[in-house]
Amino acid sequence: GLGDVYKRQGFEWIDAGDAGASVLSFLRKGGERPVLIVLNLTPITRPRYRIGVSTGGRWETLLNSDDERYWGSGAGTNGMIGAVDAPMHGQSHSLSLDLPPLGVLFLAPTI
């Protein structure tokens, strides 16, 4: 339930150590599916940035803060993306994402 979001189990760092690229990634858990949040804190688009995830299959972009509908440039991953069987960040699968400049992506596995 909603209470789980506020518990320690509702949060998991994916990568908090990429200071060189100024990228942070973490999971929010507690709803019907986990939500991956990836922040790019630089004004540079980061193409093909690999992020570890624990679930294979297709992931859906829930939010791209640089989407044109939010008056952004339209850069970054949108729509569906497939996770590949390539471990990363201690996770069993990974996604190759285009990170928008000074932006955030929210993604979730499809149900």
Disulfide bonds with the S-S distance in Angstrom:
none
